[in-house]
Amino acid sequence: GERDPHFWQDPLLMADLGDAVAAKLAEIDPEHSSAYAENAAALRSDLETLDADYASGLESCERTTVVVSHDAFGYLSKYGLEFEPIAGLSPDAEPTPADLARLETLIEAEGITTVFSETLASPKMAETLASDLGIDTAVLDPIEGLTDAGGDEDYLSLMRTNLAALAQANGC
């Protein structure tokens, strides 16, 4: 439906998920319950640090509006950003000419310098919009699936890469 399924964009929600998984594993495998609890606590610590890094890294941006290829980053709005998707919650959705005109007006009015595409989806819409306005494109990872090209990437490293890209594009 219309509910945003991309909860994993919020590090604290991921910490809650880690705690819930650890608790369930402890029920299934009580012999290793302390290891599950320790691992969940370590994960929570890493995710709380990531959350704090997002909060501090995005607290003083020149711009707070971010144009993205699809509406996968709404949970990051808690850090003061406003996301304007080219497409809706599905990356396959096609924008209408009116949607594109509204975004062009917004980009010019807000002084937006970058339109974000994302991994695992065609960058064509973002590239076309950015090209029409003479601004940059960059990539955000919606963290919906690692590819072989990702090497040693994991949730934390991908989220940190996204933070760096957002900070750079928004003058933070």
Summary of the structure (lengths in Angstrom):
residues: 172
radius of gyration: 18.0
end to end distance: 33.9
largest distance: 60.4
contacts: 501
relative contact order: 0.15
helix: 56%
strand: 10%
